[in-house]
Amino acid sequence: MGESCCKPLWQKLLGASPLARFLFFTGKSGLPLLSLVAFLVFLQSCNSTRFLDPSKGQVFLVKNKIEILKTKEGKIKNKTNLTYELARLFKQKPNRKFFGVPRQYFYYTSQDTLNKSRLGKTADRVKGRMLGEEPVFLDSALAVQTAEAMTFYLQNKGYFYAETNFEITTNKKGTKAWVAYFIQPNGIYTIDTVVFECRDTAIQRILDEIAPASFLKKGNPVDIKLYEQEVSRITQYLRNNGYAYFYPQYVSNLEGTDSSNVEKTVSIKLEVLTPPGKQSHQIYTVGNVYVNPNFDPSLAALPAPDTIYDGVFFATSGNEFRIKPRTLTNSIYFRTGEEFSQTELDNTIRQLGGLGVFRPPTIRYEEDTLNTGSLNFYVLLTPNKKWEFGTDLDISTTERKGVVGNRNLIGLSFSPSLRNRNFLRGAELLVTNLDLGIELAPFGPTQDLVNSLDFRLQGDLYFPRFTDYFKMWRRFKKWGLCSEGFYEKLRKRATSRFTAGYNVLVLLNNYQLQFANLSYGYDVPLSQKANLSINHFGADLLIPTIVSGSSFETLLKEQPFLRQSFSKQFITGLVFRDINYVYSGSSTLNNSYWYFRGYFDVSGLEVMGINALYNALSGKSPELKLFNVDFSHYVKLELDGSHHWQFGPNRSIVARFNTGIVLPFYQSETVPYVKQFFVGGPNSLRGWYARALGPGLYRDELTLDPTNRNLFYQSGDMKIEFNLEYRFFLLRPLGLFNLYGATYLDFGNIWTIKEDANRPGSRFTLKRTTAEGKIVSDLFINEMAIGTGFGTRWDFTYFVFRLDFGLPLKNNYPDAERNNTYWYDFSKLQLRDIVLNLGLGYPF
């Protein structure tokens, strides 16, 4: 039995006879011979050209190609991006393929239902719907239109004399066609000088003042996108400075006044037009502001105002204010007498909508008939229901940040919630959540079905305004540590929140973990792409209880590092706790976008200061504790960035880099386990189970036994990880969801900062060290493990189910029996070496 377990995978499946080896494998390459022959026969039988009707001149379009020819000026900048943009202009695209088979083949065969049973006809319809596509026949007229569209597009990019030609080639049988588009750019024209003109002298002065920030700069191409950005810039500036009725239509098209064909430069003019029949644009100020907090859209007439608060007129119809008027006036950023500003209007709409007390607000403005140049504003608010009860039943996969690392955990949770949208009559939102969960391990070979139980009660109180904690930010602005712009964003956009929670997690037969937390901070939308979350105050209490005689208790006895990090601890921040910055920005090129997250966390800094001050005054040096529980002192930084490249509608590549470091300080020797880093699992190195890898070149003997998958615990103080994933569309089964395939490459590891005697080789190093012929530490690059695999993504629009099969390529430790190589020994590949990862959502 032991010998059978060590056989390679192909021998297990096929046996080891010479005949089997000859039939199924061609020598050392391991290529399945019969499988290859069968596949070639299948492809031959799937030849869809036999369905063509020559009398109709039907020819399959097989491929479109773009070739950008060389120019006298030299290489074209961003040639790859330009090719991608031109490819989006194809009027005809060839049929896609499913594992090498043209999809029109499935379309044709699904139409042939002659002499087939009802079940066979149903199967054909399903096949046609899932895999089939209507055939794409070459249409030369559409090729002409494509060439014209490319020429027009290039001219709008500054290639004024661009030419596009195309050539159609067919195979000998005249059944397949290839279309090649040849682009001759003939040089790009750039801007030499820019002239801004307007008959309105006031706007002319403004144009001259803001000209240095123009997108139309000398040396830039004469690109329509730059023109559109310039129109938007001018419009936004004028609307933020009183010109309430200025629109992009008032900006003329670019006019070339002079050009040099030798240098390919153009002098351009951009004119701001005045309203028809007028010599100038009107500047408007804010007149009266009317608020209807009980607006009924079904009523035609608005009630008359009956209350004034802070200069704002309220129409209450005699009803009591269900929300404090101060809350509403603080959410309105324009006041009587101020110049009209589109930004302040947008901020007001966003702030009122963010209160949650009302449905999306409506704000109208109209010119005061008695006061020229004044606009009266009408803020119409329709109340939401105050109370809301909800419940969720979730099925998920788990990658818990505690000690358990079973990658096969499936979570079932029941989560009732209660919301009060106006808790203190100031548009405060109180959210109370109760989570009852159970985690199952259905794929474990010996472990119980139920892995853990989870109970969590949490309350969140959101305030629709910024509360300056100890007037800290005002002082920061005064001292020059905070810019005026950032302080204004805090004051106008930030929402404050207070959170309290209690969580009990029970890992059956191992331990119980109690976790209580309090926090206070704000969320700040810096822009449409960037958000900032700051917690000023945070106090977390971690209380583990170990089951006597359990496997985990044995681990703690053998691992002092783990035992110290898995103890009762206070994680605190009294003035500053943590900061989290998230940026997600799209690019106009290739539909690509960036994602970045930066997280900084510090605990015990204020406690250290209090303890040091007490020791200095008392002349003693005790360690400060609360209820005999230690305070944790550490600082943590984590960076996570990814870039997404889109190649057509159904193919993309995602690259990710994740790194971080956490260090204890003052009286802490270790960092709490829940704050350390780990690798492996569905969102990390998918060729390993969660926490089964590292740190450094250390190899835990526990990982050799697959029955211990729920006890993997390795973590470290430092992490470096790279991921690369290629995603591609496969099919749409029954029209229910999009099924994508993915291949990936992951590499990375974790390390400790200090030497851990119980985990030799775990420390981060920059050089190789050997002793008695063995490598005891190595350059960190060599210690980075590499894994690969294939997976599927089941995109149901509202959620994505993920299934990955991972395989290690390179270990984090050297194999002394194979000349200290780090590479995986595939001669001993077994089924159990393939790691199955389940997940919800994309891994990154």
Secondary structure, DSSP 4 states (H G I P E B T S, - for coil): -HHHHTS-HHHHHH-S-HHHHHHH--GGG---HHHHHHHHHHHHHT-GGGG--GGGT--EEEEEEEEEPPBTTBPPTTHHHHHHHHHTT-S--PPPEETTEEHHHHHHHHH--TT--HHHHHHHHHHHHHH-----B--HHHHHHHHHHHHHHHHHTT-TT-EEEEEEEE-TTS-EEEEEEEEE-----EEEEEEEEESSHHHHHHHHHHGGG-S--TTSB--HHHHHHHHHHHHHHHHTTT-TT--GGGBPPPEEEEEETTTTEEEEEEEEPPPTT-SSPPP-EEEEEEEETT--TT-SSPPPP-EEETTEEE--TTPPPSS-HHHHHHT----TTSBP-HHHHHHHHHHHHHTSSBSSPEEEEEE-TTSTTEEEEEEE--BPPSEEEEEEEEEEE---SSS---TT-EEEEEEEEEEETTTTSSS-EEEEEEEEEEEE-TT-SSS-SEEEEEEEEEEEEEESS---GGGHHHHHHHTTSS-HHHHHHHHHH-EEEEEEEEEEEEETTTEEEEEEEEEEEEEEE-SSSEEEEEEEEEEEEEEEEEPTT-HHHHHHHH-HHHHHHSS-EEEEESS--EEEEEEEEE-SSTT-EEEEEEEEEEESHHHHHHHHHHHHHHS--PPPEETTEEEP-EEEEEEEEEEEEE-STTEEEEEEEEEEEEEE-TT-SS--GGGSB---STTS-TTS-TT-S-STT---GGGG-GGGGGG----BSEEEEEEEEEEEEEE-GGGT-EEEEEEEEEEEEEEBSS--TTSTT-B--SS-EEETTEEEE--TTTT-EEEEEEEEEEE-SS-EEEEEEEEEEEEEEEEGGGTTEEE--GGG--GGGSEEEEEES---
